Amino acid sequence: MIIFDEPYVSPELLDYAAARREPVLDNAVARDLSRARALSGAAPLNLVPEAEFAAQCRKSCTDCAPPRIYTCSENSLAWVCDHVDNAELVSGIEKLKNKARTRELLRPLYDDYFYRRLSLDALRRLPFEELRLPCVVKPSVGFFSLGVRIVRTREDWLAALAAIEQEATHWREQYPDSVVDSEDWLIEEYIDGDEYAVDVYFDAQGQAVICNILRHEFASASDVSDRLYYTGASVVRSHLAEFEAWFNKVNSLLGLRNFPTHVELRRDAQGRIRPIEFNALRFAGWCCTDVTLFSWGFHTYGCFLEGRRPDWDKALAGREGKLYTLIVLNKPENCPPVRNFDYEALSRGFARVLHVRKSDFTRYGLFGFLFTETPENQRDELDRIARSDLLEFTS
C-alpha cells in the first residue's frame, strides 16, 4: 500500500505502483497524478477509497505485524495517525517523528548523550552560558536539514536565533506542523564522525533489512546542507554488516515491524555509531531514494513492499571503482530572486549524468536533484559542486 502526497512524487515510484497494482490512497494528489497518467496513456493507478484503504491498514490479528505501508512524504503521517486504527503502526510513527522522543527511547544505548527539548520561546530566552558546546540546534519535528544550526561560539548562537526567526514563517507556509514544527526545538551535543544516510526497513520479525547506504559529505565543518551524498560498492561493503547489527540493537528498543525508515547517523573513528534522526514510514524524501535504482538497479520501496532483501553480491558486481551520487541542488541562504536555472550547464560539469530532476524553485528552497556516476579517482567534480552556491547557473 502506498500514499502519495506533496511536495513530490517521483516518476519511478509512480510507474512501480502502477505496474504492481499497489493499492494507492485515493487522495487529491493521487487523483491528479492518475488523471495525468490517463492523458499520457500510461498504466493507471489502483486508487482505493479512503475508508477502504484505512481498513486495509489494520492488523489482521493481535500478534500479526502491521501491513506494509509506504509513504513518499512526511505530509502523509498525519493522515495515517488520524484515520488508521492500528496502534502499533501509529506508535511507530510517534516514536520516530519527534526527535526528542527518539532520544528518550534510545537513552539505554547512549546514557551519556546530552540533549534538551525547549519551546521556541524558551529557546529565545536561553542564556548562551547554559549551552554545552559544540551543539546542534534543530526542530524536534523536521526534515531536510531545515532549521539545523551548529553552534560553537556566541556568534554562532546569535546567528542561529536570528535565522530561526527569519525562516520560521517560510516553513509554516511550505509545510504543516506535523512535518516541521517551528515551536518545538531540540538542542543536542554535536556528534563527531563520518555521516551516513541509510534506507532500511524492519521486517515482520523486526529484523533490519538495509536497502542502501549513502555517505553524506560536507563542504566545511560548519556546513549542514543536504548537498552531496554518494554510494558505491566500497561504501556498501564496508558498512553493511556493522550497520545492520546496529539497527537490530536499536530496534530491540523501538520494536518496529514492517516499517521503513530513512536514517541519518554518524560513525566515529573508533567505530561508535550514533543516530542523528529517523524518518518514519518512508525512505529518502522527494526522489532521493531513487538513487538506489540508478545505482544498483532495484527499488528500495519494492524491497520493502515485496518483503525482499537486496542481493548485494549481484547488485555490486561490476561496479567497483565508481561512486553513484545524489546531489541536492539547494538554494544558498539569502538567495536572490531567480527566473531561470540552467540545468544543461550544470550537467556539463560531470563525467556522466544519470538523471536530472527539476523542481519548482519558486515554491521550494531547491532547484532540483542531480544523479551522477563518478569514478572514485576523479572526485574533483564532487568537491566542486559541494562548495558551489549554484548562482552561476541562475539568471
C-alpha positions in Angstrom: 0.0 0.0 0.0 1.3 3.5 -0.9 0.3 7.0 0.0 1.2 9.8 -2.4 1.4 13.4 -1.2 3.1 16.7 -1.7 5.7 18.0 -2.3 6.9 15.5 -4.8 6.1 12.0 -6.2 8.9 10.5 -8.4 8.0 9.0 -11.8 9.8 5.9 -10.8 7.6 5.4 -7.8 4.5 6.1 -9.9 5.5 3.5 -12.5 6.3 1.0 -9.8 2.9 1.5 -8.2 1.0 1.2 -11.5 2.9 -1.9 -12.7 2.4 -3.7 -9.4 -1.2 -2.5 -9.0 -0.3 -1.5 -5.5 -3.3 -0.1 -3.5 -2.9 3.7 -3.5 -4.8 6.0 -1.2 -7.4 7.9 -3.2 -6.5 11.5 -2.2 -6.2 14.7 -4.2 -2.6 14.2 -5.1 -3.2 10.6 -6.3 -6.2 11.7 -8.3 -4.3 14.4 -10.1 -1.5 12.0 -10.9 -3.9 9.4 -12.1 -5.6 11.9 -14.5 -2.2 12.9 -15.9 -1.3 9.3 -16.5 -4.6 8.7 -18.2 -4.0 11.6 -20.6 -0.5 10.3 -21.4 -1.6 6.7 -22.0 0.4 5.4 -19.0 -0.8 2.5 -16.9 -3.5 3.6 -14.4 -3.1 3.7 -10.6 -5.0 1.4 -8.3 -6.8 4.0 -6.3 -8.5 2.8 -3.2 -11.2 5.0 -1.4 -10.1 6.4 2.0 -12.3 4.2 4.2 -11.3 1.0 2.4 -7.6 2.0 2.5 -7.7 2.7 6.2 -9.4 -0.7 6.8 -6.6 -2.4 4.9 -4.1 -0.8 7.2 -5.5 -2.6 10.2 -3.7 -5.6 11.6 -5.2 -9.0 10.6 -4.6 -10.5 14.1 -3.4 -9.3 17.5 0.1 -10.6 17.2 0.5 -10.0 13.5 2.9 -7.4 12.2 1.2 -4.3 10.6 0.5 -4.4 6.9 3.3 -2.9 4.7 2.5 0.8 4.1 4.9 3.2 2.2 4.6 7.0 2.1 6.7 9.2 0.0 6.2 12.3 2.1 6.2 13.4 5.7 2.9 15.1 4.9 1.1 11.7 4.9 1.9 10.8 8.5 -0.9 12.9 9.9 -3.5 11.1 7.8 -2.2 7.7 9.0 -2.3 8.8 12.6 -5.8 10.3 12.2 -7.5 7.6 10.1 -5.8 4.3 10.8 -6.9 2.0 13.6 -3.6 0.3 14.1 -1.9 1.2 17.4 1.4 -0.5 16.5 1.7 1.5 13.3 0.8 4.8 14.8 3.1 4.2 17.8 6.0 3.6 15.4 5.4 6.9 13.7 5.2 8.7 17.0 8.4 7.1 18.2 10.4 8.3 15.3 8.8 11.6 14.2 9.7 13.6 17.3 13.5 13.5 17.6 13.3 14.2 21.4 11.1 11.2 21.8 13.5 9.0 19.9 16.4 10.2 22.1 14.4 9.2 25.2 13.7 5.7 23.8 17.4 5.1 22.9 18.8 6.5 26.1 19.8 3.0 27.3 22.3 2.9 24.4 23.5 6.4 24.9 23.1 7.4 28.6 25.9 10.0 28.3 24.3 11.8 25.4 23.3 15.4 26.1 20.0 16.8 24.6 17.4 19.3 25.7 13.9 20.0 24.4 12.6 23.5 24.5 9.7 25.6 23.2 10.6 28.4 20.7 10.0 31.0 23.5 12.3 29.1 25.9 14.9 28.8 23.1 14.8 32.6 22.6 15.4 33.2 26.3 18.1 30.5 26.9 21.4 32.1 28.1 24.3 31.2 26.0 26.2 30.1 29.1 23.9 27.1 29.5 24.9 25.6 26.2 27.2 22.6 26.1 29.5 23.4 23.1 29.7 22.4 20.4 26.0 21.7 20.0 23.3 21.4 17.3 20.0 23.3 17.3 17.1 21.9 15.2 13.3 21.5 15.2 12.2 18.5 17.3 9.9 17.7 14.3 11.5 18.4 11.0 13.3 17.1 7.9 15.6 18.0 5.0 18.0 19.9 7.4 15.5 22.7 7.8 16.4 24.9 10.8 19.6 22.9 11.6 22.4 25.0 13.0 25.8 24.1 14.5 26.8 26.3 17.4 30.4 26.6 18.5 30.6 30.2 19.6 28.4 33.0 20.9 28.3 34.5 17.4 27.0 31.2 16.1 24.3 31.2 18.7 23.1 34.7 17.9 23.2 33.9 14.2 21.1 30.7 14.8 18.5 32.6 16.7 18.2 35.2 14.0 18.0 32.6 11.3 15.2 30.8 13.1 13.2 33.9 13.4 13.6 34.7 9.8 12.9 31.2 8.4 10.1 30.0 10.7 7.4 31.9 8.8 8.6 30.5 5.5 8.4 26.9 6.9 4.9 27.5 8.1 3.9 28.5 4.5 5.5 25.4 3.0 4.8 22.5 5.5 2.3 21.6 8.1 3.3 21.4 11.8 3.3 17.6 11.5 6.3 17.9 9.1 8.2 20.9 10.5 7.2 22.3 13.9 8.7 25.7 14.4 7.5 25.9 18.0 9.3 22.7 19.3 13.1 22.7 19.4 15.9 20.4 20.4 19.5 21.3 21.5 21.8 18.3 21.5 25.5 17.6 21.6 27.4 17.7 18.3 28.2 14.2 17.1 31.6 13.7 15.6 32.4 11.3 12.8 31.5 10.5 9.2 27.8 10.9 8.3 25.8 8.3 6.5 22.2 8.1 5.3 20.6 4.7 5.3 17.3 3.4 3.8 16.4 0.5 6.0 13.2 -1.4 6.9 12.4 -3.7 9.7 10.6 -6.9 8.5 7.7 -8.7 10.1 10.1 -10.2 12.7 11.6 -6.8 13.5 14.9 -7.6 11.7 16.8 -4.9 9.8 17.0 -5.0 6.0 19.3 -2.4 4.5 18.3 -1.2 1.1 21.1 1.4 0.5 23.9 3.2 2.3 25.0 6.8 1.3 27.9 8.7 2.6 27.0 12.4 3.3 29.8 14.8 2.7 30.0 18.4 3.6 31.9 21.4 2.2 33.2 22.5 5.6 32.9 21.9 9.3 30.0 24.4 9.6 28.1 23.0 6.6 24.8 21.3 7.5 23.3 21.2 4.0 22.0 18.1 2.1 24.0 18.9 -1.0 26.2 15.8 -1.6 25.5 12.1 -0.9 27.2 9.2 -2.6 27.1 5.4 -2.5 29.4 2.8 -4.1 30.5 -0.8 -3.8 33.2 0.2 -1.3 30.7 2.1 0.8 28.2 -0.7 1.0 30.7 -3.5 1.6 32.5 -1.5 4.3 29.4 -0.8 6.4 26.5 -3.2 5.5 27.2 -5.8 8.3 28.0 -3.3 11.1 25.1 -1.0 10.3 22.7 -4.0 10.1 23.9 -5.2 13.5 23.5 -1.7 15.0 19.9 -1.3 13.6 18.9 -4.6 15.2 20.2 -3.4 18.5 18.3 -0.1 18.1 15.1 -2.0 17.2 15.3 -4.0 20.4 14.3 -0.7 22.0 12.0 0.7 19.3 10.1 -2.5 18.5 9.2 -1.7 14.8 7.8 -4.3 12.4 7.1 -4.0 8.7 8.3 -0.4 9.0 10.5 1.6 6.5 12.7 4.4 7.7 15.3 6.8 6.4 18.1 7.1 9.0 20.9 9.6 9.3 23.8 8.6 11.6 27.4 9.2 12.3 30.3 6.8 12.8 33.4 8.0 14.6 37.0 6.9 14.2 36.5 4.3 17.0 33.6 2.7 15.2 30.9 4.0 17.5 27.6 4.7 15.8 25.2 7.4 17.0 21.9 8.3 15.3 21.1 11.8 14.1 17.4 11.1 13.2 14.9 8.6 11.9 12.3 9.4 9.4 9.1 7.4 9.7 7.3 5.2 7.1 9.4 6.3 4.2 12.9 6.2 2.7 14.9 9.2 1.5 12.5 12.0 0.6 11.4 13.6 -2.6 13.0 11.4 -5.3 16.2 10.8 -3.3 15.6 7.1 -2.6 15.7 6.5 -6.4 19.5 6.8 -6.3 19.3 3.1 -5.4 17.6 2.4 -8.7 20.1 4.4 -10.7 23.0 2.9 -8.8 22.1 -0.7 -8.2 19.1 -1.4 -10.4 16.4 -2.1 -7.8 13.7 -0.1 -6.0 14.1 0.4 -2.2 10.3 0.6 -1.8 10.0 -2.5 -3.9 12.2 -4.4 -1.5 10.0 -3.2 1.4 6.6 -3.7 -0.1 7.5 -7.1 -1.5 9.4 -8.2 1.6 12.7 -8.8 -0.2 16.3 -8.5 0.8 18.6 -6.9 -1.8 21.0 -9.4 -3.4 24.1 -7.2 -2.7 26.6 -9.6 -4.3 24.6 -9.3 -7.6 24.0 -5.6 -7.3 27.6 -4.6 -6.6 29.2 -6.9 -9.2 31.0 -4.9 -11.9 30.5 -1.5 -10.2 33.9 -1.3 -8.4 35.7 2.0 -8.5 32.6 4.1 -9.1 30.6 6.5 -7.0 26.9 7.0 -7.5 25.8 10.4 -6.3 22.7 12.2 -5.2 23.2 15.9 -5.4 20.6 18.1 -3.8 20.5 21.5 -5.6 19.6 23.5 -2.6 19.4 27.3 -2.8 22.0 29.3 -0.9 21.0 31.4 2.1 19.6 34.8 1.1 19.2 33.6 -2.5 18.3 36.5 -4.8 15.2 36.1 -7.0 15.7 33.5 -9.7 13.9 33.4 -13.0 15.8 30.6 -14.7 18.2 27.7 -13.8 20.5 26.3 -16.5 20.3 22.5 -15.9 22.3 21.8 -19.1 25.2 24.0 -18.0 25.2 22.3 -14.6 25.2 18.8 -16.2 28.2 19.7 -18.4 30.4 19.7 -15.3 30.1 16.0 -14.7 31.6 13.0 -16.4 28.2 11.1 -16.6 24.8 12.4 -15.5 22.3 9.6 -14.9 19.2 11.7 -14.2 18.2 15.3 -13.6 15.1 16.1 -11.6 13.8 19.7 -11.8 11.7 21.2 -9.0 9.6 24.3 -8.7 12.2 26.6 -7.3 9.8 29.5 -7.0 7.9 27.4 -4.4 10.6 25.3 -2.7 14.1 26.0 -1.5 15.8 23.9 -4.1 16.4 23.8 -7.8 16.1 20.0 -8.1 18.3 16.9 -7.9 21.2 15.5 -9.9 22.2 11.9 -10.0 25.7 11.1 -11.4 28.2 8.3 -11.9 31.7 9.4 -10.9 35.0 7.5 -10.9 36.3 7.2 -7.4 39.7 8.6 -8.5 38.1 11.7 -10.2 36.4 13.4 -7.3 37.1 17.0 -8.5 33.5 17.4 -9.9 32.1 16.3 -6.5 34.3 18.6 -4.5 33.4 21.5 -6.8 29.6 21.0 -6.5 29.8 20.6 -2.7 31.3 24.1 -2.5 29.1 25.8 -5.2 26.3 28.2 -4.3 24.8 27.4 -7.7 24.2 31.1 -8.5 26.5 30.7 -11.6 23.7 28.6 -13.2 20.9 31.1 -12.4 19.5 34.2 -14.2 
